[in-house]
Amino acid sequence: QVQLVESGGGLVQAGGSLRLSCAASETVITGFVMSWYRRAQGKYRELVASITNGGPTTYADSVKGRFTISTDNAKNTLHLQMNSLQPEDTAVYYCRASRLSDLMTYWGQGTQVTVSS
């Protein structure tokens, strides 16, 4: 069973940057779609970014040009570089690993990102 642990969240002023990390208990790059989701207060979870087999990436329109998803294969780690943060980015950010072979999905516990005006 894949275990995911997010880190790197915190409080930052608008315009600032944060780098989130998701450490996996086993290899999750090859054969997986790795994603970052977020859930703002009072809202449902939404997809922020994803990367498939450590290659092709997708981004929500709201974060394009500001966020970058990447993987460190050797360390079994997923990253989300977040620049030009806005108050609207405030949310709990979750790491998700979805296995391509059977679409089995695993979630991390989430890390809080708070952006102040």
Secondary structure, DSSP 4 states (H G I P E B T S, - for coil): ---EEEE--EEEETT--EEEEEEESS--STTEEEEEEEE-TTS--EEEEEEETTS-EEE-TTTTTTEEEEEEGGGTEEEEEE-S--GGG-EEEEEEEEETTT--EEE---EEEEEE-
